Structures are given as structure tokens and as C-alpha cells.
């Protein structure tokens, strides 16, 4: 099976997955059910998610790809930064901060 989630679906899955570490058992159960439903709707399994993560490289690379796919209003310099991030093995604290700021901007959380 080919791994494919729309960028917004992937962002939603990431937010839901964050709730799987909740200290509240009921919240964890609801998050697990919602994540499984999202994957079912996309005709994917958890194995597809794990395999995709294994072949996609470091998380910041996938993150940069996601921002490039979703960020229609990015400036050329921001797009260049995201393409460059995909070539990096690790990120500096400053680079992680820029990536977080771009995420906030793309998701509409920028102030």
C-alpha cells in the first residue's frame, strides 16, 4: 500500500497522537479511537504509518515537506529554507525555531 495522507490529515493525526501520552486514560482511549478512525478513512493501517516513518527520514525532513505542500503563501526565502532543511541531518536550535515559526504561520497561529 502507498502511504499517502493529505497534509491536513497528517497534521490532525500528529495532534491526535500527542494525546496518546495523556495521563488521562479516557483521553488516551478517545485519541486512539480517533487516530484509528482517521487511518481507516484514509484506508491506511498503523503499519503503513510506521513503514512511512522508517523510509521518510528524520522527522524534520517530513515536517519541511509537509510545510512546503501546505504553505501556499510562503515567501521564496522560506521555501528555500525548507528545501535546505530537507538536506540537513540534524538541526540547530535556531533552525528548529524557524521551523516552528513557519509551522505556526502555515497553521494560522502566527501573531
C-alpha positions as CSV (number, residue, x, y, z in Angstrom):
1,X,0.0,0.0,0.0
2,X,1.2,3.5,-0.8
3,X,1.5,5.8,2.2
4,X,-0.5,9.0,1.5
5,X,-2.2,11.3,3.8
6,X,-3.2,14.8,2.9
7,X,-1.1,17.4,4.7
8,X,-4.1,18.4,6.9
9,X,-4.9,14.8,7.7
10,X,-1.2,14.2,8.7
11,X,-1.3,17.3,10.9
12,X,-4.5,16.1,12.5
13,X,-3.0,12.7,13.1
14,X,0.1,14.3,14.7
15,X,-2.1,16.3,17.1
16,X,-4.2,13.3,18.0
17,X,-1.1,11.2,18.5
18,X,0.2,13.7,21.0
19,X,-2.8,12.9,23.2
20,X,-1.8,9.3,23.4
21,X,0.6,10.3,26.1
22,X,-2.1,11.9,28.2
23,X,-2.2,10.9,31.9
24,X,-6.0,10.7,31.5
25,X,-6.9,7.1,30.5
26,X,-10.2,8.2,28.9
27,X,-8.4,10.9,26.8
28,X,-5.9,8.3,25.6
29,X,-8.7,5.9,24.6
30,X,-10.6,8.7,22.7
31,X,-7.3,9.7,20.9
32,X,-6.6,6.2,19.9
33,X,-10.1,5.7,18.5
34,X,-9.9,9.0,16.6
35,X,-6.5,8.2,15.2
36,X,-7.6,4.7,14.1
37,X,-10.7,6.2,12.5
38,X,-8.6,8.7,10.6
39,X,-6.4,6.0,9.3
40,X,-9.4,3.8,8.4
41,X,-10.9,6.7,6.5
42,X,-7.6,7.0,4.5
43,X,-7.5,3.2,4.0
44,X,-4.2,3.0,5.9
45,X,-3.0,0.9,8.9
46,X,-0.7,1.7,11.7
47,X,1.9,-0.5,9.9
48,X,1.7,1.9,7.0
49,X,2.5,4.8,9.3
50,X,5.4,3.1,10.8
51,X,6.8,2.0,7.5
52,X,6.4,5.5,6.1
53,X,8.3,7.0,9.0
54,X,11.1,4.4,8.6
55,X,11.7,5.3,4.9
56,X,11.0,9.0,5.0
57,X,14.0,10.0,7.1
58,X,14.3,12.4,10.0
59,X,11.1,14.0,11.3
60,X,12.3,17.5,10.4
61,X,12.6,16.4,6.8
62,X,9.0,15.2,6.7
63,X,7.9,18.3,8.5
64,X,9.6,20.5,5.9
65,X,7.9,18.5,3.1
66,X,4.6,19.0,4.8
67,X,5.1,22.7,5.2
68,X,6.1,23.0,1.5
69,X,3.0,21.1,0.4
70,X,0.6,23.1,2.6
71,X,2.2,26.6,2.7
72,X,0.9,28.2,-0.4
73,X,1.8,31.7,0.9
74,X,5.4,31.0,1.8
75,X,8.0,33.5,0.6
76,X,10.7,32.3,-1.7
77,X,13.3,32.6,1.1
78,X,11.1,30.5,3.3
79,X,10.7,27.8,0.6
80,X,14.5,27.8,0.1
81,X,15.0,27.4,3.9
82,X,12.6,24.4,3.9
83,X,14.3,22.8,0.9
84,X,17.6,23.3,2.6
85,X,16.3,21.8,5.9
86,X,15.5,18.6,4.0
87,X,19.2,18.2,3.2
88,X,20.3,18.5,6.9
89,X,20.9,15.5,9.1
90,X,20.2,17.4,12.3
91,X,19.0,20.9,13.0
92,X,20.5,23.6,15.2
93,X,18.2,25.2,17.9
94,X,17.8,28.3,15.6
95,X,16.8,26.1,12.7
96,X,14.2,24.3,14.9
97,X,12.9,27.7,16.0
98,X,12.5,28.9,12.4
99,X,10.7,25.6,11.5
100,X,8.4,26.1,14.5
101,X,7.6,29.7,13.4
102,X,6.9,28.6,9.9
103,X,4.6,25.9,11.2
104,X,2.7,28.4,13.3
105,X,2.4,30.7,10.3
106,X,1.1,28.0,8.0
107,X,-1.4,26.7,10.5
108,X,-2.6,30.3,11.2
109,X,-1.3,30.6,14.7
110,X,1.2,33.4,14.0
111,X,0.7,36.5,15.9
